[in-house]
Every structure is written in C-alpha cells, then in structure tokens.
Amino acid sequence: MNLFDVYPLFDIHPIKGEGCYIFDEQGNKYLDFYGGHAVISVGHSHPHFVKKITTQLQSLGFYSNSVKNDLQVELAKKLGELSNCEAYNLFLCNSGAEANENALKLASFQNGKTKIIAFRKGFHGRTSAAVNVTDNAKIQAPINKTFKTELHDFNKIETVEASLKTGDICAVIIEGIQGIGGVEIPKPEFLEALESLCKKYNAILILDEIQSGYGRSGDFFAFQKSKITPDIITIAKGMGNGFPIGGVLIHPKFEAKYGLLGTTFGGNHLACAAGIAVLEILKKENLIAHSKELGNYFLQKLKTIEGILEVRGSGLMIGLEFDFPIKEFRKHLLFEEKIFTGSSSNPNVMRILPPLNITKKQVDFFIEKLETALQLIPIPSPI
C-alpha cells in the first residue's frame, strides 16, 4: 500500500527534536521557527512533557468517556486558571477542525439558525462544516456546502452589521489572529462591535484561537487584547505540543445535555496528560509573558531589515510580507541556512511561529541569517 499523495514534501527526514531545534537522519541541525504549524508551544521533547506522558502511559493510556477521568477535571481547572476563562465549560476533542465543527453545531443548537458569517482569507479546518466557513473553494467538496456562508472583510463592521440585521445569522466565526491568511490582526474595536451586534441580533460569536491561542500572541488568547467575552472559544495546536488534542470553551449560557456532543478519543488519558504538561510548563516558565517580551523585541528587529515590505504580528505569531513570492526564499532558508519557516495563502507572506521558549540569542541568529539570505539570493522582480 502507498500513501495517498496529498502533501508536497521537503526532502528532509527529521528524527529528533530538542528545544527549538530538530535534527535530520544525517545529523543536520535546524532552527525551528515554524513549530510544525504553531503546534510546538513549549519546545521539542521538553523533559516535563516527556515525563508526564511516559508516566501516564505506564498506568493507563486510554479508556472511554463513559467513565470518570480525573485528568479531564484537572486539565479544565488549570486551563481556566491560566487563561482567566474559569467561567467557561470545556469539551475535549482531537483537533482544531473538530473543535470548530462542535462550535458551529452548538451555535446552531442554541438559536436554531444555519447561516454563518466568516472572513476572507480565514481558515477553520478541512472537515465538513469547518471547511464550509474556510475561504478556500479548492478544498471544499460539494457535500461540504450544506449551509450558507457569507465572507466579509476583516475590520469592516458595516457590512457585517448589514448581514446581522437580517436576523438569519446563526454565528460569526473569526480567528483571534488570522494564521494561514497571512497573520492579519482584527482591531480590538472591531471585535467589540462584533460582540455587541451578535448579542443584539441573537447570533453566536465564535473565536477560533486554534493557532493564535495558548500564549502565541503574548496573551493567553489573542482576543484578550480587546474587551470581549466570546460565546465559544476553540483551541488545539499548541494545546498538546504535538500530541493530538483540541477543545471547545463554552459559555455557561449554553445548557449541556447528555448526547449533545460526543467523541471516542477526545479527552483521553494520554491527551490530557499532554495538555496538563503544557499548561504546567507555560506557567512555571512564564512563557506567555516571555512570548510578549521577546515578540516585541523580535518585531522591532525585523522592522529594521531592508527588503521586508511589512512586518505584522503579536507575540511570537509574526508575518513578514515581501514584494515577491517567498517559495524559493523559504527553500533557501531551509536548505542553506537550516531554518524552518512557514508559508501562508498569500504567496508573498512568510509566517514565523517558533516555540514559545526560544531565546533572544536564537532570535538574533534568525535575524542575521534572514538578512544574509536577502542579500544572497536573486529576488524576483514584482509583477
């Protein structure tokens, strides 16, 4: 049997990770400034993370959600405390797409409506409902298009308000910071207006913090730079530092009923151990404040580099926009400078999403190599 060939692959075979580095089978060392799509939040093979999972596996790796699991209770408590979202309830699942599926389902259960407002360049997953609110027609099969989705521009409240006034909008789903869309940041006043309008017109406000959450932005959640209380918050990626886990934070106004939501693997013992370990590391090592402090330093340094059209971001979620497509430039950084970076749906935008425990020295090294690469490689003329 062969693998279903849906991923274009770099000719690199990582076999080991340590901190902010990964190593290939030939012993080459790569600085990881992408974290596998912002998944590696506390560094590769963090000793506490490894120990927590290993210890749990030696006792019990899995049993179903039909029995008590104290690890789920511990995870919810620690997540609430660190995120300042104690009033919410937690539903555990396996991925970001699944989190958004459940969020959209809950919203529709709550008000009985089906039309969704999402945003251009937004990405919410590849499964049925999640992909239908994602701005990428190429990955939407006909079967996915089972309800109407309206796409609006970021930070333009007038068009959103006009749609909400019709009274038929079930939910508004928005990323705390757009990731794949190129690190586009909603203005605090835009989010605050969205919350007000959703309340006025009986729509549910869903904050997708799958990429921008867990300290990535310098706050636990990116939306916390504004003064809002979302109805639903979705999480994944950095939540498990590589172990598959996702979650839905649900406002107490939603009533739980047996059978309303469900999952086989969500909230399993190993996943909870991974999730607890991440929260403990974030707290003990003060990584959220570190993300903000080092992110500010990083952003200021990047803004001094000639050849970057625009630098945007918050904390350690950074987008660099150039006036040329970055595909070959990223390859140069990867194969010649041994640095992983990320792409986006905008071919000119590079995403920088390192583990939250990177050092100032590693940031300076990245800056040096980026400047060198910009001088060395032939830059395509903008069309």
Buried (B, 14 or more C-beta within 10 A) or exposed (E): EEEEEEEEEEEBEBEEBEBBBBBBEEEEEBBBBBBBBBBBBBBBBBEBBEEBBEEBEEEEEEEEBEEEBEBBEBBBBBBBEBBEBEEBBBBBBBBBBBBBBBBBBBBBBBBEBBBBBBBEBBBBBBBBBBBBBBBBEEEBEEEBEEBEBBBBEBBEBEEBBEBBEEEEBBBBBBBBBBBBBBBBBBEBEBBBBBBBBBEEBBBBBBBBBBBBBBBBBBBBBBBBBBEBEBBBBBBBBBBBBBBBBBBBBBBEEBEEEEEEBEBEBBBBBBBBBBBBBBBBBBEEBEBBEBBBBBBEEBBEBBEEEEBBEBBBBBBBBBBBBBBBBBEEBBEBBBBEBBBBBBBBBBEBBBBBBBBBBBEEEBBEBBBEBBBBBBEEBEBBEEE
